Amino acid sequence: MNEEQTDSLGFGTRCVHAGQEQPDPATGARAPPIYQTSSYVFDDAGTAADRYALDDDGNVYSRFDNPTVSMLERRLASLENGTAAVATGSGMAALDAATSILASNGDNIVSAASIYGGTHSYFSNMATRRGVEPRYVDTLDPDAYAEAIDDNTAYVHIESIANPSLVVPDFEAVAEVAHDHGVPLFVDNTFGTPALCNPLDHGADIIWESTTKWIHGSGTTVGGVLVDGGSFPWDEYPEKFPEIGTESVAFDGTNFAADFGDQAFAVAARQRAIRSLGDGQKPFDAWVTMQGAETLALRMERHCENAMTVAEFLRDHDDVAWVNYPGLDDHEGHDIASTYLDGGYGGIVTFGLAGGYEASKRVCEETDLAQFLANIGDAKTLIIHPASTTHAQLSEEEQRASGVTPNLLRLSVGIEDPDDIVADLEQAINSAEEA
Ligand SMILES: *Cc1c(COP(=O)(O)O)cnc(C)c1O
């Protein structure tokens, strides 16, 4: 099947088929081949010159182009309803590639305050070293974004389901504010996944996400992706986005916006960022991730159903002080979440025990089925107590500012039988509260 044939198919079908020429035209193999090669032979000098000048899109070198990785990129571009994608060595590498293209010394990034800790650290401790200033605003207040944006804002950043508050920002309102100021909306869709949320259909211009989590789904392979929505008019703001809207400093005569149209951002991210930074996805990892993506639609249904069951169990448990899940009607973001999420409310539930810091910490030691580790989005149920682990280096005040209370437990609900997940939590909570 070719791309035109798959683009009209349903989401679950595209999870399995999109992006792969099948069967393999060279051998008839049904599975995607792993092109484990560093480089590609040029037919003649003219072709070689054209590839270096970006006039021919054939392969050059696997640091920035590889046919196995391209299959994953086409699949994820299709699932996110984008025009093109660039797969990276991790989620963080996708963030860095996009930031390298969009922001330079003197610029700022306006970001929702409620975000993944690694992203916060990248903005505050790495982007700042390059003269790029992060400005954090109230995740749910579009006016706060408007107030923070100025002429030097490179992009507005939000997460589709924010970490750890699990609120869903009003994409369309935030997109309108960003676009009124000539700024693209850049969304981390790791928690939403394209199975539940398509930010590009609600005003976002570029997606980034960690494929390490639900897209791969089994906790074996680190990866990330950038997806170009093809919607942002880079050519209208050439001074603000010189890497895309003006003649490239690295490719004589190339203006990405003029030459690559609705894929301009993706091509610039690949040829300028990934090519120079060297943090692209590797073929074996892309192959494994593509296999994981085949079951994304199915797994997300089960993750969401199980998370709802677990959230309801926790809400009714006497030793549980509070539970946070956007699928519960009393969650502060339930209505917006219902508007933008389709088919479920995600796989993460947070909760706190009445017994406070010590009891919550003990729960992680008492679970048998739920694994105590620092990851999310695995088929296996995972649990962690951020205040004593991922956020332990912050003061209690800083922890609270980032949404982490002393008794908060983060549960990434897996696809096991729901009765077993609930039974495991029940015995762990009882043992932790008794101790
Ligand atoms: C894990 C994660 C990232 C970073 O992705 P890596 O693949 O670990 O680099 C970014 N955003 C969110 C929301 C995440 O959960």
Ligand as a Chemical Component Dictionary entry (heavy atoms), coordinates in Angstrom:
data_LIG
# 
_chem_comp.id                   LIG 
_chem_comp.type                 NON-POLYMER 
_chem_comp.pdbx_formal_charge   0 
_chem_comp.three_letter_code    LIG 
# 
loop_
_chem_comp_atom.comp_id 
_chem_comp_atom.atom_id 
_chem_comp_atom.alt_atom_id 
_chem_comp_atom.type_symbol 
_chem_comp_atom.charge 
_chem_comp_atom.model_Cartn_x 
_chem_comp_atom.model_Cartn_y 
_chem_comp_atom.model_Cartn_z 
_chem_comp_atom.pdbx_ordinal 
LIG C1 C1 C 0 9.339  11.116 28.868 1  
LIG C2 C2 C 0 8.786  12.407 28.448 2  
LIG C3 C3 C 0 9.541  13.283 27.652 3  
LIG C4 C4 C 0 10.977 12.997 27.256 4  
LIG O1 O1 O 0 11.072 11.917 26.409 5  
LIG P1 P1 P 0 12.375 10.937 26.372 6  
LIG O2 O2 O 0 12.029 9.967  25.306 7  
LIG O3 O3 O 0 12.524 10.343 27.729 8  
LIG O4 O4 O 0 13.529 11.828 26.008 9  
LIG C5 C5 C 0 8.939  14.469 27.257 10 
LIG N1 N1 N 0 7.690  14.785 27.627 11 
LIG C6 C6 C 0 6.940  13.986 28.394 12 
LIG C7 C7 C 0 5.568  14.401 28.768 13 
LIG C8 C8 C 0 7.463  12.767 28.836 14 
LIG O5 O5 O 0 6.707  11.978 29.604 15 
# 
loop_
_chem_comp_bond.comp_id 
_chem_comp_bond.atom_id_1 
_chem_comp_bond.atom_id_2 
_chem_comp_bond.value_order 
_chem_comp_bond.pdbx_ordinal 
LIG C1 C2 SING 1  
LIG C2 C3 SING 2  
LIG C2 C8 DOUB 3  
LIG C3 C4 SING 4  
LIG C3 C5 DOUB 5  
LIG C4 O1 SING 6  
LIG O1 P1 SING 7  
LIG P1 O2 DOUB 8  
LIG P1 O3 SING 9  
LIG P1 O4 SING 10 
LIG C5 N1 SING 11 
LIG N1 C6 DOUB 12 
LIG C6 C7 SING 13 
LIG C6 C8 SING 14 
LIG C8 O5 SING 15 
# 
